[in-house]
Amino acid sequence: MSADSIKKSVFDAKLAAPARLADAVSDAIAAALLDGRIAPGEALPAEGEIAREFGVSKPIAREALRQLTSAGLVSTQQGKVARAKEINGEPLDRIYGYAVRSSLERLREANEMRRVVETGIGRLAAERREKSGLVLMQRALDEMRRALKEPEGFTEADILFHLGMALATGNTMIRVQMEGMRAVQREVSELFSRRSNRTDADWNATVERHQQIYEAIVAGDANLAQQRIEIHFEAADVASFEVADKLGDGKDRRR
């Protein structure tokens, strides 16, 4: 972004008074990022330009950029201008990752949250059926079938399927939330795949549950999509948490 473009007031630079100034500045910049006035990858003004635009000091502008960086909306590097990032679930993914690795109880809670969220996502996906999401779900199913008995590849295909379900809603914030739950998905899927007694029939049953979810969404049947997601969670969770209980503190969890 050039100095000329700053004169066009990309930001809403009228700060609400007596709030923390850095918070007000970061809110205004975030609004410009999220409503598309600043595109992903585009350079933000330098600290000094931001300070002049908002009528604040450079330390206040610096703190506002730090907040945006922590939120995952801006990327910064030493000696380079800050750049806008596409909104994604990375910050949530880090938080959930720390949580599910800290204790079995946090893993249970996170997966309970995931079940509540994904049943609603499945319903909305069935109502809207955005093509990009349906295409991704079908691709994920194909990858699951190719990755049978390969836990790492199967886990990545599983995560891709659920992202596709989120994309099928056409809702950006739902997509961000699903990206944020990747750490939970990965942990449960890896536990599920670590069962020593997992049979060929079991691997195929997991794929079939995903196939049934996909078919319900493609058919536009919201009730059936929700029902099949609940069935999938019931089957996957029981086995996964049985493994987790047996592992005990093997993954450095504290009960």
Backbone bond lengths (Angstrom), bond angles and torsions (degrees), N, CA, C in turn:
res aa  C-N    CA-C-N  psi(-1)  N-CA   C-N-CA  omega(-1)  CA-C   N-CA-C  phi
1 M - - - 1.457 - - 1.519 109.31 -
2 S 1.311 118.01 127.69 1.461 122.54 -176.53 1.513 111.03 -84.54
3 A 1.341 114.91 168.62 1.457 119.71 176.68 1.518 110.54 -63.80
4 D 1.353 116.81 -32.33 1.468 120.25 179.01 1.519 111.26 -63.41
5 S 1.349 115.46 -40.06 1.455 117.47 -177.44 1.517 111.96 -68.27
6 I 1.361 116.06 -25.24 1.458 119.10 177.54 1.517 110.86 -63.23
7 K 1.338 116.05 -33.84 1.456 120.16 -177.86 1.530 111.42 -65.04
8 K 1.312 116.55 -19.01 1.465 120.46 179.56 1.527 111.51 -83.05
9 S 1.318 116.89 2.58 1.463 122.46 177.54 1.521 112.46 55.93
10 V 1.319 115.07 65.68 1.460 120.43 175.17 1.519 109.93 -59.88
11 F 1.323 116.14 -35.84 1.453 121.05 179.76 1.522 110.42 -89.87
12 D 1.328 114.82 156.22 1.458 119.84 167.14 1.522 105.27 -87.08
13 A 1.299 116.19 95.18 1.462 120.76 -168.47 1.528 114.16 -88.09
14 K 1.320 117.49 11.44 1.460 120.25 176.64 1.522 108.05 -88.31
15 L 1.314 115.02 100.11 1.455 119.65 -174.24 1.518 111.80 -78.68
16 A 1.322 114.49 141.28 1.462 118.47 173.04 1.515 107.38 -71.66
17 A 1.322 117.43 132.65 1.451 118.73 -177.54 1.496 111.54 -80.29
18 P 1.222 107.86 171.01 1.426 137.21 -163.06 1.499 119.96 34.22
19 A 1.389 117.77 11.08 1.468 118.84 169.27 1.528 106.86 -77.64
20 R 1.309 116.66 169.97 1.460 118.68 174.30 1.517 108.37 -59.98
21 L 1.330 116.93 125.50 1.463 120.55 -173.60 1.518 112.46 -60.74
22 A 1.331 117.25 -41.21 1.466 119.25 -179.95 1.523 111.33 -61.47
23 D 1.343 116.45 -37.64 1.464 120.22 177.93 1.523 110.64 -64.21
24 A 1.332 115.97 -42.35 1.455 120.13 -178.93 1.530 111.14 -65.72
25 V 1.328 116.45 -40.54 1.464 120.34 178.69 1.527 110.09 -65.66
26 S 1.331 117.21 -45.77 1.468 119.76 -179.08 1.524 111.04 -64.88
27 D 1.331 117.43 -35.14 1.470 120.52 176.92 1.523 110.75 -62.50
28 A 1.327 116.33 -43.53 1.466 120.59 -177.87 1.528 110.88 -67.23
29 I 1.331 116.85 -41.02 1.467 119.90 178.87 1.529 109.62 -68.18
30 A 1.332 116.59 -41.56 1.470 120.09 178.87 1.518 110.90 -59.80
31 A 1.315 117.26 -39.61 1.462 120.45 178.77 1.522 110.60 -61.13
32 A 1.330 116.82 -40.59 1.471 120.83 178.65 1.529 110.96 -66.49
33 L 1.327 116.40 -35.59 1.463 120.59 178.55 1.529 111.27 -69.32
34 L 1.319 115.86 -43.91 1.463 120.51 -171.95 1.523 113.47 -79.06
35 D 1.336 117.04 -25.05 1.467 117.10 179.00 1.531 112.97 -98.25
36 G 1.354 115.66 7.93 1.457 119.67 170.86 1.515 116.28 90.94
37 R 1.317 118.41 3.44 1.461 118.75 176.58 1.520 111.37 -68.16
38 I 1.315 116.47 -26.27 1.466 122.24 172.82 1.524 106.58 -121.36
39 A 1.317 117.35 119.65 1.464 122.05 -174.64 1.522 111.02 -82.79
40 P 1.351 117.81 153.20 1.466 120.58 174.93 1.528 110.99 -55.01
41 G 1.331 115.83 133.65 1.455 121.37 -178.85 1.515 113.60 91.36
42 E 1.328 117.34 -14.94 1.463 120.14 -178.52 1.525 110.51 -76.08
43 A 1.329 115.88 143.06 1.465 120.84 179.80 1.514 110.55 -74.54
44 L 1.309 115.55 138.74 1.462 120.83 172.22 1.523 109.01 -85.80
45 P 1.312 117.35 160.88 1.466 119.33 174.83 1.522 110.81 -61.44
46 A 1.316 115.81 158.31 1.461 120.64 175.70 1.529 109.98 -66.53
47 E 1.325 115.21 162.11 1.470 119.94 -179.13 1.527 112.26 -51.76
48 G 1.340 115.37 -43.77 1.461 119.06 -178.02 1.519 111.87 -62.88
49 E 1.325 117.66 -40.37 1.464 120.84 178.89 1.520 111.24 -66.45
50 I 1.324 116.47 -41.12 1.470 120.04 177.25 1.524 110.13 -62.35
51 A 1.339 115.94 -42.53 1.470 119.92 179.56 1.522 110.76 -60.48
52 R 1.339 117.46 -43.80 1.470 120.32 179.26 1.523 111.16 -66.80
53 E 1.324 116.98 -41.70 1.462 120.63 -178.75 1.522 111.68 -59.28
54 F 1.345 115.98 -40.70 1.458 119.81 -176.24 1.530 113.63 -97.42
55 G 1.324 116.60 -5.59 1.456 119.27 -179.78 1.516 112.92 69.84
56 V 1.358 115.99 37.99 1.462 120.40 179.75 1.527 108.38 -125.41
57 S 1.320 115.95 175.35 1.473 120.39 178.92 1.524 110.19 -79.71
58 K 1.340 115.53 162.68 1.466 120.02 177.99 1.534 112.38 -62.81
59 P 1.351 119.13 -38.20 1.468 118.16 176.17 1.535 112.98 -60.58
60 I 1.344 116.21 -34.80 1.465 119.39 177.49 1.529 109.63 -66.77
61 A 1.332 116.84 -44.05 1.472 121.02 177.75 1.521 110.33 -61.53
62 R 1.331 116.93 -40.04 1.468 121.47 -180.00 1.527 110.64 -64.22
63 E 1.331 116.39 -42.04 1.457 120.75 179.31 1.537 110.85 -65.26
64 A 1.335 116.57 -38.35 1.468 120.14 178.05 1.524 110.37 -62.28
65 L 1.313 117.49 -43.06 1.466 121.12 177.94 1.523 111.27 -65.91
66 R 1.318 117.03 -36.56 1.463 120.49 177.57 1.530 110.22 -62.61
67 Q 1.329 116.12 -41.77 1.460 119.87 178.87 1.525 111.13 -62.40
68 L 1.322 116.05 -42.73 1.464 120.80 179.99 1.526 111.55 -66.43
69 T 1.328 116.15 -34.87 1.459 120.53 176.96 1.521 110.09 -66.63
70 S 1.320 117.09 -43.73 1.469 121.60 178.80 1.519 111.31 -62.09
71 A 1.339 116.33 -33.62 1.464 120.94 179.82 1.519 112.70 -79.36
72 G 1.333 117.15 -6.38 1.455 120.85 179.25 1.515 114.21 81.83
73 L 1.327 117.55 15.47 1.461 120.90 -179.62 1.518 112.93 -94.28
74 V 1.334 115.95 -17.13 1.465 121.58 -176.20 1.518 108.59 -137.46
75 S 1.323 116.93 142.77 1.468 120.75 173.04 1.521 108.48 -110.65
76 T 1.320 116.07 136.72 1.461 121.08 -179.58 1.519 109.36 -130.66
77 Q 1.343 114.73 146.41 1.456 121.86 174.52 1.518 108.23 -137.29
78 Q 1.324 115.20 148.78 1.457 120.90 -178.48 1.524 110.22 -55.44
79 G 1.315 115.65 124.61 1.452 121.22 175.54 1.516 115.12 79.44
80 K 1.348 117.57 5.18 1.459 120.28 179.80 1.522 110.15 -122.69
81 V 1.322 115.40 160.12 1.461 118.91 179.13 1.526 109.71 -71.33
82 A 1.321 115.99 151.80 1.465 120.90 175.16 1.523 108.82 -72.80
83 R 1.322 115.91 145.59 1.457 120.56 179.43 1.522 110.50 -127.05
84 A 1.330 115.16 146.47 1.451 121.08 178.74 1.524 110.46 -69.96
85 K 1.317 116.14 142.81 1.466 121.38 175.73 1.522 108.89 -113.85
86 E 1.321 115.82 151.03 1.455 118.98 173.13 1.528 108.54 -68.13
87 I 1.324 116.26 135.82 1.459 119.28 -179.27 1.524 109.40 -61.36
88 N 1.327 116.39 131.44 1.457 120.68 -179.65 1.522 109.87 -149.45
89 G 1.328 115.28 177.25 1.463 120.30 -174.44 1.508 115.01 -89.55
90 E 1.333 117.75 11.74 1.466 120.37 -175.01 1.532 113.64 -55.75
91 P 1.355 119.59 -46.27 1.473 118.02 179.80 1.532 112.74 -61.03
92 L 1.333 116.94 -42.59 1.461 120.33 177.70 1.520 110.72 -64.04
93 D 1.315 116.56 -40.45 1.463 121.32 -179.07 1.525 110.27 -59.16
94 R 1.335 116.58 -40.35 1.467 119.50 178.99 1.532 110.58 -65.37
95 I 1.336 116.49 -44.43 1.466 120.67 -178.73 1.526 110.48 -62.83
96 Y 1.342 116.45 -49.02 1.457 119.90 -179.39 1.527 111.13 -64.77
97 G 1.334 115.60 -34.74 1.456 119.01 178.25 1.521 111.90 -61.73
98 Y 1.336 116.39 -46.51 1.460 119.92 176.81 1.529 110.31 -59.14
99 A 1.328 115.99 -43.00 1.467 120.81 -175.80 1.521 112.09 -64.00
100 V 1.338 116.39 -50.47 1.471 118.13 -173.70 1.521 112.30 -71.75
101 R 1.322 117.25 -21.11 1.466 119.84 176.57 1.522 112.66 -86.89
102 S 1.327 116.79 -9.84 1.468 119.96 -175.21 1.520 112.39 -81.89
103 S 1.331 117.68 -35.34 1.464 120.40 -177.80 1.516 109.99 -164.14
104 L 1.318 114.79 157.02 1.461 120.26 177.26 1.519 110.44 -64.97
105 E 1.316 117.25 -34.05 1.471 120.31 179.67 1.519 111.34 -63.95
106 R 1.344 117.49 -42.33 1.463 119.57 177.99 1.531 110.73 -65.77
107 L 1.336 116.67 -35.00 1.464 119.59 177.03 1.524 110.51 -64.28
108 R 1.315 116.68 -42.29 1.464 119.93 177.60 1.526 110.40 -61.14
109 E 1.306 116.20 -45.71 1.467 119.98 -179.29 1.523 111.59 -63.22
110 A 1.331 116.54 -43.02 1.465 120.24 -179.10 1.526 111.05 -64.31
111 N 1.318 116.65 -39.23 1.453 118.61 -179.27 1.526 111.22 -73.71
112 E 1.320 116.95 -30.57 1.465 120.54 173.64 1.529 109.51 -63.53
113 M 1.323 116.25 -42.79 1.464 120.75 175.95 1.521 110.20 -60.13
114 R 1.319 116.50 -44.40 1.456 120.95 -178.78 1.534 111.04 -60.97
115 R 1.314 116.72 -41.35 1.465 120.00 179.64 1.536 110.75 -61.99
116 V 1.327 116.44 -45.18 1.470 120.37 179.53 1.526 110.76 -61.72
117 V 1.329 116.04 -44.73 1.467 120.67 -177.37 1.528 111.43 -68.09
118 E 1.319 117.04 -45.24 1.465 119.61 -172.48 1.524 113.80 -72.70
119 T 1.323 118.32 -27.33 1.463 118.10 175.50 1.525 109.80 -64.80
120 G 1.326 116.56 -39.34 1.465 119.90 176.43 1.520 111.88 -67.96
121 I 1.330 116.54 -38.80 1.461 120.65 178.01 1.525 110.13 -62.50
122 G 1.328 116.70 -42.35 1.461 120.15 179.62 1.518 112.02 -60.68
123 R 1.316 116.51 -40.56 1.471 120.19 178.59 1.526 110.59 -62.10
124 L 1.335 115.95 -48.08 1.462 119.65 -177.56 1.528 111.15 -67.68
125 A 1.317 116.78 -36.39 1.465 120.75 177.21 1.529 110.38 -60.86
126 A 1.328 116.51 -40.02 1.459 120.66 179.39 1.530 111.42 -68.37
127 E 1.307 116.39 -31.11 1.469 119.82 179.68 1.525 112.00 -76.44
128 R 1.348 116.58 -33.69 1.475 119.64 -173.59 1.528 113.70 -103.07
129 R 1.315 117.90 -39.82 1.471 123.73 174.97 1.533 113.12 50.48
130 E 1.343 115.36 52.01 1.462 119.49 175.99 1.536 109.50 -62.14
131 K 1.323 115.75 131.63 1.460 120.74 -170.14 1.520 113.13 -59.82
132 S 1.324 117.90 -40.81 1.469 119.91 -177.20 1.518 111.05 -59.58
133 G 1.333 116.86 -36.47 1.455 120.34 178.60 1.513 112.44 -70.30
134 L 1.327 116.63 -41.77 1.466 120.26 179.42 1.526 110.78 -63.52
135 V 1.329 116.34 -40.65 1.469 120.73 178.25 1.527 110.46 -61.79
136 L 1.336 116.35 -42.75 1.464 120.10 -179.05 1.530 110.99 -67.19
137 M 1.320 117.43 -38.50 1.462 120.56 177.64 1.530 111.09 -61.99
138 Q 1.339 116.56 -43.82 1.459 119.59 178.73 1.527 111.36 -64.41
139 R 1.327 116.19 -40.02 1.471 119.85 177.06 1.521 110.25 -61.90
140 A 1.331 116.85 -41.33 1.466 121.01 -179.86 1.528 111.07 -64.17
141 L 1.310 117.18 -39.24 1.465 120.48 177.50 1.530 110.76 -61.57
142 D 1.332 115.93 -43.50 1.468 120.42 177.95 1.527 110.54 -60.56
143 E 1.340 115.79 -41.75 1.471 119.74 -179.06 1.525 111.31 -69.66
144 M 1.334 116.93 -34.95 1.466 119.96 175.59 1.525 110.48 -59.34
145 R 1.306 116.28 -45.97 1.468 120.37 -178.04 1.529 111.35 -64.01
146 R 1.328 116.20 -34.70 1.468 119.03 178.47 1.529 111.72 -74.70
147 A 1.340 116.08 -22.30 1.469 120.45 -174.39 1.527 112.94 -103.35
148 L 1.323 118.07 16.88 1.458 119.97 178.06 1.534 110.19 -55.68
149 K 1.332 115.85 134.51 1.472 123.98 -179.17 1.527 112.61 70.69
150 E 1.339 117.93 7.56 1.463 121.50 175.51 1.527 107.85 -115.24
151 P 1.331 118.45 89.98 1.468 121.65 -171.34 1.524 114.96 -51.34
152 E 1.330 118.11 -43.82 1.463 119.65 -176.23 1.527 111.34 -65.43
153 G 1.333 116.66 -49.53 1.456 119.88 -179.95 1.511 112.00 -65.81
154 F 1.321 116.28 -36.74 1.463 120.27 179.83 1.526 110.51 -65.80
155 T 1.326 116.30 -41.19 1.468 120.60 178.72 1.526 111.03 -60.77
156 E 1.334 117.18 -44.56 1.465 120.06 -179.58 1.533 111.07 -64.53
157 A 1.334 117.06 -37.98 1.466 120.43 177.46 1.521 110.65 -66.82
158 D 1.330 116.96 -37.23 1.461 122.23 177.89 1.534 109.90 -62.02
159 I 1.331 116.15 -47.08 1.465 120.72 178.78 1.526 110.27 -60.91
160 L 1.321 116.83 -41.08 1.462 121.66 179.07 1.529 111.48 -62.00
161 F 1.316 116.83 -39.53 1.466 120.75 179.17 1.524 111.19 -59.76
162 H 1.315 115.76 -46.87 1.462 119.31 -177.01 1.533 111.65 -70.61
163 L 1.327 116.80 -31.38 1.460 119.22 172.69 1.525 109.97 -63.87
164 G 1.336 116.69 -41.90 1.453 120.24 177.17 1.513 111.85 -59.35
165 M 1.328 116.21 -39.12 1.462 120.20 177.61 1.531 110.82 -60.67
166 A 1.333 115.86 -41.32 1.460 120.17 177.59 1.523 111.12 -65.13
167 L 1.335 116.96 -43.54 1.467 120.39 179.35 1.524 111.05 -62.61
168 A 1.322 117.38 -30.76 1.467 120.94 -179.46 1.523 112.00 -65.93
169 T 1.338 117.85 -16.67 1.469 120.13 176.80 1.525 111.84 -78.92
170 G 1.345 117.32 -20.39 1.460 120.37 -176.09 1.513 113.76 71.23
171 N 1.329 117.09 17.17 1.463 122.37 -175.45 1.529 109.27 -111.63
172 T 1.332 116.07 116.22 1.464 120.64 -176.99 1.515 112.59 -60.54
173 M 1.327 117.69 -42.11 1.457 120.08 -176.90 1.530 111.47 -68.97
174 I 1.334 117.26 -32.34 1.462 120.09 175.16 1.519 110.00 -67.17
175 R 1.329 116.62 -40.46 1.461 120.30 176.28 1.531 110.70 -59.56
176 V 1.332 117.13 -43.18 1.468 121.42 178.91 1.527 110.34 -63.03
177 Q 1.333 116.50 -42.99 1.465 119.93 179.78 1.528 111.16 -62.64
178 M 1.337 116.88 -41.97 1.464 119.49 179.59 1.529 110.40 -65.58
179 E 1.326 117.50 -41.14 1.467 119.88 175.43 1.522 110.46 -59.02
180 G 1.333 115.74 -37.90 1.457 120.08 -179.68 1.516 113.85 -67.07
181 M 1.335 117.23 -22.25 1.463 120.92 -178.62 1.523 113.27 -92.39
182 R 1.328 117.05 8.03 1.468 119.50 -177.98 1.525 112.48 -59.08
183 A 1.340 116.79 -37.63 1.468 119.38 -179.40 1.525 110.66 -62.95
184 V 1.336 116.78 -37.97 1.459 120.74 178.44 1.529 109.50 -67.54
185 Q 1.343 116.00 -47.03 1.464 120.48 179.00 1.529 111.08 -57.66
186 R 1.329 115.45 -44.59 1.463 119.90 -176.41 1.528 110.58 -64.76
187 E 1.319 116.44 -43.52 1.463 120.06 -178.14 1.530 110.78 -62.89
188 V 1.335 117.07 -47.20 1.464 120.39 -178.27 1.522 110.98 -67.35
189 S 1.339 116.59 -42.87 1.461 119.81 -179.42 1.524 110.95 -63.42
190 E 1.330 116.85 -39.53 1.462 119.57 179.68 1.523 111.23 -67.80
191 L 1.324 116.91 -39.10 1.458 119.91 176.42 1.529 110.52 -62.59
192 F 1.327 115.27 -44.21 1.466 121.33 179.99 1.527 110.61 -59.32
193 S 1.315 115.79 -41.09 1.467 120.36 -176.40 1.519 112.84 -78.25
194 R 1.326 117.68 -14.13 1.467 120.52 -177.47 1.525 113.05 -85.12
195 R 1.342 116.38 -2.66 1.458 117.63 178.72 1.528 110.45 -62.89
196 S 1.308 116.88 128.04 1.462 120.85 -176.48 1.526 111.96 -69.74
197 N 1.334 116.87 -22.20 1.460 119.94 -176.33 1.530 112.53 -100.54
198 R 1.316 117.88 20.62 1.460 119.51 -177.76 1.526 110.25 -72.40
199 T 1.326 116.70 122.05 1.456 122.16 -175.02 1.531 111.12 -97.03
200 D 1.329 115.29 169.89 1.461 120.44 174.92 1.522 110.41 -58.08
201 A 1.333 115.80 -42.56 1.466 120.41 -179.47 1.524 110.99 -61.48
202 D 1.329 115.74 -35.69 1.464 120.64 -179.45 1.529 110.85 -68.56
203 W 1.337 116.54 -44.42 1.466 120.16 177.32 1.534 109.96 -58.38
204 N 1.331 115.88 -46.55 1.461 120.28 -178.11 1.525 112.09 -66.84
205 A 1.330 116.94 -33.25 1.465 120.34 178.53 1.528 110.78 -65.11
206 T 1.325 116.47 -36.16 1.464 120.15 177.68 1.528 110.58 -63.93
207 V 1.322 115.94 -44.09 1.462 119.82 177.51 1.524 110.11 -62.83
208 E 1.321 116.46 -41.50 1.465 120.20 -178.03 1.524 111.61 -64.19
209 R 1.330 117.70 -36.88 1.473 119.82 176.75 1.518 110.69 -62.28
210 H 1.330 116.75 -41.40 1.463 119.79 177.03 1.533 110.80 -66.38
211 Q 1.314 116.30 -39.28 1.466 120.25 178.40 1.530 110.49 -60.27
212 Q 1.314 116.78 -41.04 1.462 120.89 -179.56 1.528 111.77 -67.71
213 I 1.328 116.41 -36.39 1.472 119.73 174.96 1.517 109.54 -62.70
214 Y 1.316 115.51 -47.02 1.468 121.21 179.48 1.529 110.96 -58.10
215 E 1.307 117.65 -46.59 1.460 121.02 -177.95 1.529 111.72 -63.92
216 A 1.340 117.14 -37.56 1.464 120.13 178.50 1.523 110.83 -66.03
217 I 1.332 116.23 -39.17 1.465 120.23 179.38 1.526 110.30 -68.75
218 V 1.324 117.32 -45.31 1.465 120.86 178.64 1.523 110.94 -59.78
219 A 1.341 116.47 -36.54 1.465 121.29 -179.70 1.524 112.36 -75.22
220 G 1.331 116.70 -10.27 1.461 120.05 -179.81 1.514 113.92 75.96
221 D 1.333 117.31 21.72 1.459 122.15 -178.10 1.533 109.39 -97.64
222 A 1.318 116.32 94.52 1.466 121.06 -174.98 1.519 112.22 -64.77
223 N 1.334 117.35 -41.08 1.467 120.05 -179.91 1.522 111.49 -63.79
224 L 1.331 116.42 -42.83 1.457 120.61 -179.86 1.523 111.09 -67.96
225 A 1.333 116.72 -38.55 1.469 120.10 177.72 1.518 110.16 -60.38
226 Q 1.327 117.38 -45.45 1.463 120.69 178.96 1.525 110.80 -62.55
227 Q 1.322 116.47 -43.84 1.462 120.64 -179.70 1.527 111.46 -60.90
228 R 1.322 116.51 -43.16 1.467 119.57 -177.28 1.519 112.01 -71.41
229 I 1.330 116.96 -31.78 1.464 119.66 175.34 1.526 110.04 -66.73
230 E 1.326 116.76 -40.98 1.464 120.02 178.47 1.526 110.97 -63.73
231 I 1.329 117.32 -41.22 1.470 120.92 177.33 1.525 110.47 -61.94
232 H 1.325 116.02 -41.70 1.461 120.64 179.46 1.523 111.38 -61.58
233 F 1.328 117.11 -44.95 1.457 120.37 -179.93 1.524 111.08 -64.66
234 E 1.313 117.15 -40.68 1.465 119.94 -179.78 1.524 110.75 -60.03
235 A 1.327 116.52 -44.09 1.465 120.28 -178.93 1.522 111.92 -69.40
236 A 1.302 116.55 -45.11 1.467 120.56 -175.76 1.522 112.22 -71.97
237 D 1.330 117.32 -40.64 1.463 120.38 -174.68 1.517 112.53 -66.95
238 V 1.334 116.40 -42.96 1.459 119.48 -177.29 1.524 110.25 -57.40
239 A 1.321 116.44 -50.08 1.464 120.29 -178.55 1.526 111.56 -65.39
240 S 1.324 116.65 -44.11 1.467 120.40 -176.63 1.518 112.09 -62.36
241 F 1.326 116.67 -44.02 1.459 118.80 -176.31 1.525 112.01 -77.56
242 E 1.328 116.89 -22.72 1.464 118.78 170.55 1.526 109.76 -61.87
243 V 1.324 116.04 -43.08 1.466 120.88 177.90 1.519 110.20 -64.37
244 A 1.339 116.38 -44.28 1.464 120.64 -178.49 1.525 110.99 -60.98
245 D 1.329 116.70 -41.30 1.459 119.87 178.56 1.527 111.50 -62.28
246 K 1.336 116.22 -39.83 1.468 120.29 -179.95 1.520 111.47 -69.04
247 L 1.361 115.48 -34.03 1.458 118.81 179.43 1.511 111.92 -68.88
248 G 1.332 115.59 -29.08 1.465 120.50 179.95 1.506 111.42 57.64
249 D 1.332 116.39 -119.65 1.448 122.12 -179.10 1.520 111.66 -91.08
250 G 1.314 117.67 14.21 1.470 120.90 -176.19 1.504 113.52 -61.96
251 K 1.348 117.35 -23.58 1.465 119.77 177.95 1.528 109.42 -111.15
252 D 1.331 115.71 26.97 1.453 121.30 174.43 1.516 111.70 66.56
253 R 1.354 115.99 32.60 1.451 119.75 176.04 1.530 108.86 -91.48
254 R 1.326 116.47 149.76 1.461 122.42 176.27 1.499 107.99 -119.23
255 R 1.356 116.55 123.89 1.464 121.65 -177.38 1.510 109.58 -74.46
